[in-house]
């Protein structure tokens, strides 16, 4: 198994062609590569191969209708389209390609295709005369002009007994096409990345703690973005409801002390460390072993400083390592961010200002400014997924620049 397709979310659309039997082998090969596979079939395709076969091989239910039986539940085509990293129509019949061109939406597969934001591959399969017909060739060209990616039909003996072009590409060839497509994006392949994310909880007694509003969304978006670039990712995470992609290792922690211990354990073997967690600066000096009962009058809690994880790792940092910090500020934002950049020995720091609408804790969006030791780089408001991709791309360029300087 290579790492190129590991963790990739792939939808396979199966249509009514004799070549539908090849979908079983395609699913099996993709699963062997570590991909997560979901299959959507047209109703007519079920006359050529059973949903049970593809459900068993994919380890996911096969869907083909908008509504799930008498319960009234529906298969959400929008969610399916957003879930996938790539969609493959294999086999793609002349009928299905014509619908894809014109936008006809009379089945679930077409609805998902029209909703998909991911790359879409299509693999034509039909008899020779159908394949070479001007209508079919026109539709193939139009689909490519839409940005869809053709995995061309192959030559050989067809179901009619004729010899010629029209056979669906062999599953092994389709898998290789996908590997070739994703491989250039794996610019961080082999790099070990360590991230912190989420809040910490500083306990007062067994049932009460001090925390903050961090949801971990930004840290987990970064972890997934690094993994998509081929990096080996470990995320040391405070309590959060976020879910990392399949190929990200998550180490759950609660307190700042636990987070420090875990980061220290893994830092030396790390190429890149990104500190996104909202770590408590102070923790109760003493933690009660039993629940503190309410008493008359006010209560004061003595607090002590926690270890500054990013600063401590900055002192240990080796020349080949990259470290990235985050600064969430409410005033004197740029001055405070640049101060942290220097004090904590970061290669660059990402500033969030709570003055910016849609930025900070809890939002699905963020607006950042990156500071390195030369200049600042402002970015517009984007989704946290897009922000994470911007940060990873910025870091990727820094790594390439350093390598070029070393080799100069």
N, C-alpha and C positions, 0 to 999 in steps of 0.2 A: 504494500500500500504506500502510495506517495502521500505527501501532505497537501498537495495542490487542491484537492477536492474535499479534504477532511473538514467536516463541519459545514460544508456548503448546503444550503437549503434548495432543493431542486424539485420542481413540479414537472411531471411527465404527462403530457396530454396524449391520449391514445384514441385514434379515430378508426372508422370502419374500413379496414384494409386487411387483406390476407397477411400482410406484414406485421399485423398486431402481435403475432406470436413472438416477434423479436423484442417486444417491450419487456417481456419477462427477463430475458438475458440482460437487457440494458439496466433494468432495476437492480438486478443481482450484481452487476459489475460496479455500479455506482455505490451500492451499499458496501462492497468490498473496499472501495476507495475512502470510506468513512463519511460519505455524504448522507444527509437526511432527505428521504425521498417521499413525496406524496404523489399519488396517481389520480388523475381525473379522466374518466372515460365518457365518450358519447354513448348514448343508449345503444346505437347500432353496433358499436365496437364490441359490446358484450356478446354478440353472436360469433365473434372470432376468438375471443379469449375470456375466461371467466374473471370477474372481479376478485374472487377468492384467491386465485393464483397470484395476482398482483398485490393484494392486501397482505398475503403471507410473506411474499418476498420483500415488500417495502416496509413491513412492520407498522403500517398505518392503514386505516380504513380507506377503501377506494370510494370516491364520490362521483356521482354522475347526474344527480337531479338537484334542483334548487331546494326541494323540501325533503326532509328526512321522514318518510313514511307518514303514518297517521298522527304523529305527535305535533305536527305543525312547525317543528324546528327547521331552520333553513341552513343550508351550506352557504356561508357568507363569502361571496365571490370577491368582495373587496379585501377582506382579511387574507384570503388565499393569495390574491395578487400582490399584497404588500409583504406577505411572509417570505416569498421566494427570493433567492439570490439569482436564480436563472430559471427559465421555463423552456421546455423542449416539447415541441409537437412532433411525436414520432410513433407511428407514421402520420404524415400529413397528406390527406387525400386531396384530390382535385376539388371536391365539394367543400372541404374545410378551408382550403386556401382561398377559394372564391369568397367565402363568408368573411375570412380575415381581411380581405381586401376591401369589401364593401361595408363592413361593420355590422353585418347581420348578427343578431344576438338571440338565437333561438334555443340555446342549450347552455349548460353551466360552463363548459369548456370555453365557449366564445365569450361569456361574461367575464371569466377570469382573465382571458387573453386581453380583453379591452381594458381591464382594471390594472394589469400588471405594470409595475414601474421598473422591473428588472429587464435585463437582456432576454430576448426571445429567439430561440433557434427553431428552425423547422426543417423537417426531413421528408421530402416528397417521396411518395410510394404509389405507383400505379402502372398500368400497362404501357407499352411503348407508344402506341398511337395517341393515348391520352396525354402522355408526358410531353410529346413533341408538338401537340396541338397549340396553335397560336394563343388561344385563350389561356391555357395553362402557363405557357412561357411568359405571357403578359403579366399574369398574376404573380408569378415568381419574381419578376422584375419589380413590380409595384411593392411587394412585401419587403424586398431588400431596400427600396427607396424609403420605406417607413422606418428603416433602422433594424429590421429583423435580420437575423443571420442565417444564411442558407448552408445546410450541410447537404451537399448535392447528392442526387440519386446516383447509384452505381450501375454498371453494366453486368449483364448475365442472363441466365434463363429466367423468364418471367412466368407468372401463374398461367398465362394463356398458352404457354409453350413457345412463344416467340423469344428471340434473342435480341437483346438491346438494352437501352438505358431506361431505367424506371424502378429498379430495385431500391428499397430503402437502404441507406448506408448501414453497414454492419455495426452492431452495438460497440464493438471494440474501437471502431473508427470514430464513432460519436463521442465516446469517452475521451479519446485522444484530442478531439477538437475542443472539448471543454477544458482539458488540461492546458492546451496551448493558449486558450482564451484567457484563463485565469493566471497562468504562470507569470506573465510580465508584471502583474500587480503585486507579486510577492517579494517586494524589494527588501523586506526585513526578515526574510527567511533565515532561520538560524539564530536570530537575535533573541536574547532573554530579556523580557520586560517585567518589571515589578511596579505595581501601582498600589496606592492606598485610595480608599473610597469610603464615602458615607460618614456618619457621625461617630463619636464615641459616647459611651455612657459611663459617667463617674458616679459610683454608688454612694449614697448617704447611709442607707440601711438595706436590708434584703429586698425591700419593695419600692424604694424611691431612688431616683438618680437624677443627675444633671446632664442635659444633652443640648442639642441644637437642631435647627430645622433642615439639615442636610438630608437629602433623599438618596444620594449616591448615583443619581442619573448620569451626571457628567463623567464620573469615574468609570462606570460600567460601559457607557458609550465609547470611551477611550479604549477600554480593554477589548471590546469587540472590534474596534477599528484597527488596533494593533494586530489582533488575531487574523483579521482579513488580509493583512499585509504579510502573513506568514510567520509572525513572531511567536515565540513560546511565552505565553502570558500567565503571570501569577498576580492575583489581586487580593490584597489584604483588606478585608472589608469589615467595617462596622455594621451594626444592625440596619438592614435595608430590605425592601421588598423587590429590589431589582434582580434581574436574571441575566447571567452571563451566557455567552454563546457556548456551544458544546465543548469547544477546545480551549476554554479558559479555566485555569485552576483557581478556585476560590478558597481562601483561608479566612474563616469567620472569626472575628474577635469582638470584644465588648469595650474594654477600657483602653485609654491611651497607653497604659503600661503594657497591656497585651499586644497592642499594635506595634509599639516600639520593639518589643522582644521578637516579634515575627519578622519585622522589616530588617532588623539587625541580623537575624539568622540567614536571610536570603540575599542581603545586599551585595556581599562580596562577589557572588557568582552572577551578578546582573550586568547587562550591557547598558540598559536604560532604566531609570527609575523616575516615576512621575508621582508627585505628591498632591493628590486631589482631595484627600480626606479632610474633613472639618474636625480636627483633633482639639479636644478641650485643652486650654492653656492652664487650667487649674483643676485640682481634684480635692475632695475632702481629706483633711489631714488624718482623720480617723473615721473608720466605717463601723457603724454599730452592727453587732451580730444579731440583734433582734430589732423588730420594728419600733421606731421611736414613737412614743405615745404623745398625744397633744397635751400641752400643759398651759398654765396661765402665763400670759405675757408673751414677749417676742422670743425668737430663737436665733442664735448666731451660729454659723458653721465656719469653723476655721478651715482655710484652704491652703494648699501648697502647690507650687509650680509642678507641672508635668515636664517630662523631657521633650525638648524640641526635636522631633524625629528628623525633619528635613535638615536642620542645622547640624545635628550629630552625624548624619550620613554625609553631609557636605564636607565634614572634616576628614572622613574616611575615604572620600572619593578618589579614585585613581584616574590618571590622564585619559585612559581609553573609555571611561564611563561618561554617559550623558545623564544629567539630572534636570528635571523640569519641575517648577513650582507653580502654585496657584495663589492668588491674592484676591480675597473678597473684601472690598473696601467701601466705606461710606463717605469718606472725606480725604482730601489730599491723596487721591487715589494713585496718581502716577508717582509721586514722591515716595509713598509707602511701598509701592510695588518695586521700584528701583532699589530701595533700601534692602528689601528682602532678597532681591536678585544678587546683590553683593554679599550680604551677611551669610547667606546660606549656600553660596558657591554654586548657584544654578547656572546652567548654560543659557536658559531663558525662562521667563516667568509669564504666566497667563493672568491678566488682570480682568476681574469682574467688578463692575461698579453697581451697587444697589440703586444708584441714581438712574441707571438705564432701565427703561420699561421692558419687562420680559426676561430680565437677567437675574441670576442668583438662584437661591434654593427653591425647589418645588416646581419650577417652570419646565416645560418641554423645550423651551428655546433658551438661547444664551447669546450675549453680545460680548465679545472679548477684544482686548488689545494685547498683543504679544510684545514683550520687551526683551531684547538681547543686550549685549554690552555695547552695541553700536547705535541702535535706533529702535523705534517702535513701529509696530505694524497693526493698524486698526482693521477690524473686520465688522461687517454689518450683522444685524440680528439674524440668526439662523436657528434651525433645529439643533438640538444637542448632538444628534448623530452627525450632521454636517459640520458642526463646530469640531467634533472629535476628529473627523477626517481632515479638516484644515490643520489641526494641531499636529497630527501624525505626519501629514505631508510636509509641514514646516520642519519638523524634526528630521524627516528623511533627507531633506535637502541639506540640513546641517551636517548630517553624517557623511553624505557624499562630499561636501565641501571639505570636511576635515580629512577624509581619505585622499582627496586630490592634493591637499597641502602636504600631506605626509609623503605622497608619491612624487611630488614635484622635484 
